[in-house]
Amino acid sequence: MSVEIRQIPLEKKELKKFVKFGIDLYSDSSCYVPPLIFDEVETLLPGKNPAFDYCEASAFMAYRGGVPVGRIAVIINNVVNERSGRKEARFGFVDFVDDAEVSQALFSAAENWARGRGMAEMIGPMGFTDMDHEGMLIEGFDEMGTMATIYNYPYYPNHIERLGYNKDVDWVEYRVDVPADVPEKHRRISDIVRRKYGLKSLKFTSRKAIKEQYGQALFELINEAYDSLYGYSPLSQRQIDYYISKYLDLIRLDCVSVVVDSDDRLVALGISIPSLSKALRRTRGRLFPFGWWHLLRGIYGKNDTVDLLLIAVKKEYMSRGVNALIFEDLIPVYNKHGFKVAESNLELEGNESVRLQWQYFNRRQHRRRRAYRKSL
């Protein structure tokens, strides 16, 4: 039977089918970490995601004999294109069975949609912004994923490359052993940095307080620190407000490190969270009836893994040892809670300053993922 491609309306009922296909495809995988269905739907819903203020998007599903066999979303981020001077479309939220006819049909639909809007290139997998999942897994298929990353089957890269896509950039990920104490090198650097620049670390016990005092500054710092990174899309004020409301209520406050100067202005921050990989696998993407319980246990129960979600430092303090203050603050917290290993999540292969921060830790590079590019 031939493959049928259907353009999916970006409305809740149809998007649930789109998201659930991606989860069902991995029902036999021991490494796949599903997203929460409602969260993924909200990302693709024009009435919910503020990125639609400057992005266009469409979604397609592939069917064979009436049975879903693949999905893909295609996005045009007009802000990034204006900044880069390129005419790029992004593909993302892509999954398919191991069938060349299916992947060909899906990507042809996405590429035709992009060409019809004047785009000259396709890149991905990427989302609307860096807050979405990006990068196709090309190494580390036997490693359980994280809530912040994509997991895909090993046959995906073969299909992508057969369709004419080539490497654009790679990200690497590390599994880092949490040391029993703060490394002496970090203690020395922290003391120097504190004295030289008048910096201090803050801890919060109130989500309301951190949101009110540093919520806006936090996302402004992310915009500043990540501005030159691959494909970065600066967060608008509507997005900042959205993410303050969406994410700051979920973080575990003692796993957040805030570094300020003598005037209490934000200089750097590190945000981490107990790994939710196993908890999300138990939810199967559903928050109710019991998914919320698994997530709470993942955050506050026994857990040996912590996910490092982001570290951001103001430009004038980069490469000045400020990261040492974050490690000095968080390592004792990790030991207190019994975390044995940390997941670095995505780091650009060519970002040596970020990769060098692990040189004093026992670690192994265990995953690699790739963004591909193709001329249309």
C-alpha positions as CSV (number, residue, x, y, z in Angstrom):
1,M,0.0,0.0,0.0
2,S,1.2,3.5,-0.8
3,V,2.1,6.1,1.8
4,E,-0.5,8.8,2.3
5,I,0.6,12.2,3.7
6,R,-1.9,14.3,5.7
7,Q,-1.3,17.9,6.8
8,I,-2.4,18.1,10.4
9,P,-4.4,21.0,11.7
10,L,-2.5,22.7,14.6
11,E,-5.4,22.2,17.0
12,K,-5.4,20.2,20.2
13,K,-7.3,17.0,19.1
14,E,-5.2,16.4,16.1
15,L,-1.9,17.4,17.8
16,K,-2.6,14.8,20.5
17,K,-2.5,12.1,17.8
18,F,0.6,13.6,16.4
19,V,2.4,13.5,19.8
20,K,1.1,10.1,20.8
21,F,2.5,8.5,17.6
22,G,6.0,9.6,18.6
23,I,5.5,8.0,22.0
24,D,3.9,4.7,20.7
25,L,6.7,4.2,18.2
26,Y,9.1,3.7,21.1
27,S,6.9,1.4,23.3
28,D,9.5,-1.3,23.1
29,S,12.6,0.9,23.7
30,S,14.3,0.9,27.1
31,C,16.1,4.2,26.4
32,Y,13.3,6.4,25.2
33,V,12.1,9.2,27.5
34,P,8.6,10.5,26.5
35,P,7.6,14.1,26.8
36,L,4.4,15.0,28.6
37,I,1.7,14.9,26.0
38,F,0.0,18.2,27.1
39,D,3.4,20.0,27.1
40,E,4.3,18.8,23.6
41,V,0.9,19.7,22.3
42,E,1.1,23.2,23.9
43,T,4.5,23.8,22.1
44,L,2.8,23.1,18.8
45,L,-0.4,25.1,19.5
46,P,-0.5,28.6,18.1
47,G,-2.8,29.9,20.8
48,K,-0.4,28.7,23.6
49,N,3.2,29.0,22.4
50,P,4.4,32.7,22.1
51,A,7.0,31.7,19.5
52,F,4.1,31.8,17.0
53,D,4.4,35.6,17.3
54,Y,7.3,35.3,14.8
55,C,7.3,31.7,13.7
56,E,5.2,29.8,11.1
57,A,4.7,26.1,11.3
58,S,2.9,23.1,9.9
59,A,2.7,19.4,10.8
60,F,2.3,16.3,8.6
61,M,1.6,12.7,9.4
62,A,2.2,9.6,7.1
63,Y,-0.3,6.8,6.9
64,R,-0.2,3.4,5.3
65,G,-3.4,1.6,5.1
66,G,-5.0,4.1,7.5
67,V,-2.3,3.3,10.2
68,P,0.1,6.2,11.2
69,V,3.7,5.4,10.3
70,G,5.4,8.8,10.6
71,R,5.3,12.4,11.6
72,I,7.2,15.7,11.0
73,A,6.8,19.4,11.8
74,V,8.3,22.2,9.8
75,I,9.0,25.6,11.2
76,I,10.1,29.0,9.9
77,N,11.7,31.2,12.6
78,N,11.6,34.6,11.0
79,V,13.6,36.3,13.7
80,V,16.6,33.9,13.2
81,N,16.3,34.2,9.4
82,E,16.4,38.0,9.7
83,R,19.5,37.8,12.0
84,S,21.3,35.3,9.8
85,G,20.2,36.6,6.4
86,R,19.4,33.1,5.4
87,K,16.1,31.5,4.2
88,E,16.0,28.5,6.5
89,A,13.1,26.2,7.5
90,R,13.5,23.8,10.4
91,F,12.3,20.3,10.6
92,G,11.6,18.8,14.0
93,F,9.2,16.5,16.0
94,V,10.2,13.9,13.5
95,D,9.6,10.1,13.9
96,F,9.0,7.4,11.4
97,V,9.1,3.6,11.0
98,D,12.1,2.1,9.2
99,D,10.7,2.5,5.7
100,A,12.4,4.6,3.0
101,E,9.1,5.4,1.3
102,V,7.7,6.8,4.5
103,S,10.7,9.0,5.3
104,Q,10.9,10.2,1.7
105,A,7.2,11.1,1.7
106,L,7.4,13.0,5.0
107,F,10.4,15.1,4.1
108,S,9.1,15.8,0.7
109,A,5.9,17.2,2.2
110,A,8.0,19.4,4.7
111,E,10.4,20.5,2.0
112,N,7.6,21.5,-0.4
113,W,5.8,23.4,2.3
114,A,9.1,25.3,3.0
115,R,9.8,26.0,-0.7
116,G,6.3,27.3,-1.1
117,R,7.2,30.0,1.5
118,G,10.4,31.0,-0.2
119,M,12.8,29.0,1.9
120,A,16.1,27.8,0.4
121,E,17.4,25.5,3.0
122,M,16.1,23.0,5.6
123,I,17.9,22.3,8.9
124,G,17.2,20.2,11.9
125,P,16.0,18.5,13.9
126,M,15.3,21.8,15.7
127,G,12.3,23.4,17.4
128,F,10.9,26.9,17.5
129,T,13.7,28.0,19.9
130,D,16.5,26.5,22.0
131,M,13.9,25.8,24.7
132,D,12.7,22.9,22.4
133,H,14.5,19.7,21.7
134,E,17.1,19.7,19.0
135,G,19.7,17.4,17.5
136,M,19.3,13.9,16.1
137,L,21.0,11.2,18.1
138,I,23.9,9.6,16.2
139,E,25.9,7.9,19.0
140,G,24.7,6.5,22.3
141,F,21.6,4.6,21.3
142,D,22.0,2.2,24.3
143,E,21.9,5.1,26.8
144,M,18.7,6.3,28.4
145,G,17.9,9.8,27.3
146,T,17.0,12.8,29.3
147,M,13.9,15.0,29.5
148,A,15.9,17.7,27.6
149,T,17.0,15.7,24.7
150,I,15.7,13.7,21.7
151,Y,15.9,9.9,21.5
152,N,15.7,8.2,18.1
153,Y,16.3,4.8,16.7
154,P,19.7,4.1,15.0
155,Y,18.2,3.9,11.6
156,Y,17.2,7.6,11.6
157,P,20.5,9.1,10.5
158,N,20.7,6.7,7.6
159,H,17.4,7.8,6.3
160,I,18.3,11.5,6.7
161,E,21.6,11.2,4.9
162,R,20.0,9.2,2.1
163,L,17.6,12.1,1.6
164,G,20.5,14.5,0.9
165,Y,21.1,16.0,4.4
166,N,24.6,16.6,5.6
167,K,26.2,17.5,8.9
168,D,25.8,21.1,9.9
169,V,26.9,20.9,13.6
170,D,27.3,18.3,16.4
171,W,26.5,18.4,20.1
172,V,28.1,16.1,22.6
173,E,26.9,15.0,26.0
174,Y,28.9,13.8,29.1
175,R,28.0,11.6,32.0
176,V,30.0,13.1,34.9
177,D,30.7,11.5,38.3
178,V,29.7,13.8,41.2
179,P,32.9,14.1,43.4
180,A,32.7,13.4,47.1
181,D,33.9,17.0,47.7
182,V,34.5,20.2,45.7
183,P,37.8,19.8,43.8
184,E,40.6,21.8,45.3
185,K,41.1,23.6,42.0
186,H,37.5,24.9,42.1
187,R,37.9,26.0,45.7
188,R,40.9,28.1,44.9
189,I,39.4,29.7,41.8
190,S,36.2,30.4,43.7
191,D,38.1,32.2,46.5
192,I,40.0,34.3,43.9
193,V,36.8,35.2,41.9
194,R,34.9,36.2,45.0
195,R,37.6,38.5,46.2
196,K,38.5,40.0,42.8
197,Y,35.0,40.7,41.6
198,G,33.0,40.9,44.8
199,L,30.7,38.0,43.8
200,K,28.5,35.9,46.0
201,S,26.2,32.9,45.7
202,L,22.5,33.1,46.7
203,K,20.2,30.3,47.7
204,F,16.4,30.7,47.7
205,T,13.7,28.9,49.7
206,S,10.8,30.6,48.0
207,R,9.8,30.2,44.3
208,K,7.9,33.4,44.5
209,A,11.0,35.3,45.7
210,I,13.3,33.9,42.9
211,K,10.6,34.7,40.3
212,E,10.1,38.2,41.5
213,Q,13.7,39.1,42.1
214,Y,15.5,37.3,39.3
215,G,12.9,35.7,37.0
216,Q,13.2,38.4,34.3
217,A,17.0,38.8,34.8
218,L,17.4,35.0,34.5
219,F,16.0,34.9,31.0
220,E,17.7,38.1,29.9
221,L,21.0,36.5,31.0
222,I,20.1,33.4,28.9
223,N,19.5,35.7,25.9
224,E,22.9,37.4,26.4
225,A,25.0,34.3,27.1
226,Y,23.5,32.2,24.3
227,D,23.1,34.9,21.7
228,S,26.0,33.7,19.5
229,L,25.3,30.0,19.7
230,Y,24.1,27.9,16.8
231,G,20.6,28.8,15.6
232,Y,19.8,30.8,18.8
233,S,16.4,32.6,18.8
234,P,16.3,35.4,21.4
235,L,13.4,35.1,23.7
236,S,10.8,37.8,23.4
237,Q,9.2,39.4,26.5
238,R,6.0,37.3,25.9
239,Q,8.2,34.2,25.9
240,I,10.1,35.3,29.0
241,D,6.8,35.8,30.9
242,Y,5.6,32.4,29.6
243,Y,8.7,30.5,30.7
244,I,8.8,32.2,34.1
245,S,5.3,31.0,34.7
246,K,5.9,27.5,33.2
247,Y,9.2,26.4,34.5
248,L,10.2,28.3,37.7
249,D,7.4,26.6,39.6
250,L,8.9,23.2,38.8
251,I,12.5,23.7,39.7
252,R,14.0,22.3,43.0
253,L,15.4,25.5,44.6
254,D,18.4,24.0,46.2
255,C,19.6,22.6,42.8
256,V,19.7,26.2,41.5
257,S,22.8,28.4,41.9
258,V,22.5,32.1,41.5
259,V,25.7,34.3,41.5
260,V,25.4,38.1,41.9
261,D,27.7,41.0,42.2
262,S,28.0,43.4,45.1
263,D,24.9,45.3,44.0
264,D,22.9,42.0,43.8
265,R,22.8,42.1,40.0
266,L,22.7,38.7,38.3
267,V,26.1,37.6,37.0
268,A,25.6,33.8,36.5
269,L,23.3,30.9,37.2
270,G,23.3,27.2,37.1
271,I,20.0,25.3,36.9
272,S,19.8,21.6,37.5
273,I,17.1,19.2,38.4
274,P,16.9,15.6,39.7
275,S,16.7,13.3,36.6
276,L,13.1,12.8,35.5
277,S,14.0,10.2,32.9
278,K,12.7,7.2,34.8
279,A,9.7,9.1,36.1
280,L,8.7,10.2,32.6
281,R,9.0,6.7,31.3
282,R,6.5,5.6,34.0
283,T,4.1,8.3,33.0
284,R,4.0,7.3,29.3
285,G,3.5,10.9,28.7
286,R,0.4,11.4,30.8
287,L,0.1,13.6,33.8
288,F,-3.1,12.0,35.0
289,P,-4.2,10.0,36.8
290,F,-0.8,9.1,38.4
291,G,1.8,10.7,36.2
292,W,2.1,13.7,38.6
293,W,3.0,11.3,41.4
294,H,5.8,9.7,39.5
295,L,7.2,13.2,38.7
296,L,7.1,14.3,42.3
297,R,8.9,11.2,43.4
298,G,11.5,11.8,40.7
299,I,12.1,15.3,42.0
300,Y,11.9,14.7,45.7
301,G,12.4,11.0,46.1
302,K,15.5,8.8,46.0
303,N,17.5,9.5,42.8
304,D,21.1,9.0,41.9
305,T,21.2,11.2,38.8
306,V,21.0,15.0,38.3
307,D,20.4,16.8,35.0
308,L,22.4,19.9,34.4
309,L,19.9,22.0,32.4
310,L,21.9,25.1,31.8
311,I,24.8,27.3,33.0
312,A,24.8,31.0,31.8
313,V,27.4,33.7,32.6
314,K,27.3,37.3,31.7
315,K,29.7,38.1,28.8
316,E,32.0,40.3,30.8
317,Y,32.6,37.5,33.3
318,M,33.0,34.6,30.8
319,S,36.4,32.7,31.1
320,R,37.0,34.3,34.5
321,G,36.3,31.3,36.7
322,V,32.8,32.1,37.6
323,N,31.7,28.6,36.8
324,A,33.8,27.4,39.8
325,L,31.4,29.3,42.1
326,I,28.5,27.4,40.7
327,F,30.2,24.0,41.2
328,E,31.3,25.0,44.7
329,D,27.7,25.8,45.5
330,L,26.0,22.7,43.9
331,I,28.4,19.8,44.6
332,P,27.6,19.7,48.3
333,V,23.9,19.8,47.5
334,Y,24.3,16.9,45.1
335,N,26.1,14.9,47.7
336,K,23.5,15.7,50.3
337,H,20.8,14.3,48.1
338,G,22.8,11.2,47.0
339,F,23.4,12.2,43.4
340,K,26.2,10.0,42.0
341,V,26.3,11.2,38.4
342,A,25.3,14.3,36.4
343,E,24.1,14.5,32.8
344,S,25.6,17.5,31.0
345,N,23.0,17.5,28.3
346,L,23.8,19.2,25.0
347,E,27.1,21.1,24.5
348,L,28.2,22.3,21.0
349,E,31.2,20.2,19.9
350,G,33.2,23.3,19.0
351,N,32.5,25.2,22.3
352,E,35.8,24.5,23.9
353,S,35.2,26.8,26.9
354,V,32.2,24.8,27.9
355,R,33.7,21.4,27.3
356,L,36.8,22.3,29.3
357,Q,34.8,22.9,32.5
358,W,34.7,19.1,32.9
359,Q,38.5,18.6,32.8
360,Y,38.7,18.2,36.5
361,F,35.9,15.7,36.8
362,N,35.8,12.0,36.0
363,R,33.5,11.8,33.0
364,R,32.8,10.0,29.7
365,Q,31.3,11.3,26.5
366,H,28.3,9.0,26.0
367,R,26.1,10.6,23.4
368,R,26.5,12.7,20.3
369,R,23.7,14.3,18.2
370,R,23.6,16.2,15.0
371,A,21.8,19.0,13.1
372,Y,21.6,18.4,9.4
373,R,21.3,20.9,6.5
374,K,20.0,20.5,3.0
375,S,19.6,23.0,0.1
376,L,16.1,23.0,-1.3
